[in-house]
Amino acid sequence: MNKISSYQIIWKGYFWINIPVMIILLSSFFALVSFTNLNASSCIMLGALVAWIYWSFMISKWIRWALKNNVEPKTLHKLGVRSLLLWPSDIKKIERIQAEIVGKKK
C-alpha cells in the first residue's frame, strides 16, 4: 500500500469536513432567515448546531479512514490540529477510534 502524504490527509479532511461544514452553516443560515421568523442570532446558532452535528459524524469517519491507511495517531492529531480539523483534546477521540479498529481486527 502506498504511504499517504500529509497533503493528502489534510485535503481529504477539508473536502470531507471543512468545506461541507461551511456550506451547511451558510445555507442553513440563509434558509432559516428566508423561511422563518427567527432573528439572525437564532439562525446562526441553529446553523452552527447542524454544522457541528455533521462535523462530529464526519471527523470520526476521517479519523477512521486515516488510521486504516496506517497514519500514526500522533501524526494524525498534529496534522488535524494544525489544519483546524481537530481540537487539541481530540487525541482521546483518535485513541478511542484506534481501539475500536484494533478490536474489530481480532
C-alpha positions, 0 to 999 in steps of 0.5 A: 500500500502506498504511504499517504502524504500529509497533503493528502490527509489534510485535503481529504479532511477539508473536502470531507469536513471543512468545506461541507461544514461551511456550506451547511452553516451558510445555507442553513443560515440563509434558509432559516432567515428566508423561511422563518421568523427567527432573528439572525442570532437564532439562525446562526446558532441553529446553523452552527448546531447542524454544522457541528452535528455533521462535523462530529459524524464526519471527523470520526469517519476521517479519523477512521479512514486515516488510521486504516491507511496506517497514519500514526495517531500522533501524526494524525492529531498534529496534522488535524490540529494544525489544519483546524480539523481537530481540537487539541483534546481530540487525541482521546477521540483518535485513541478511542477510534484506534481501539475500536479498529484494533478490536474489530481486527481480532 
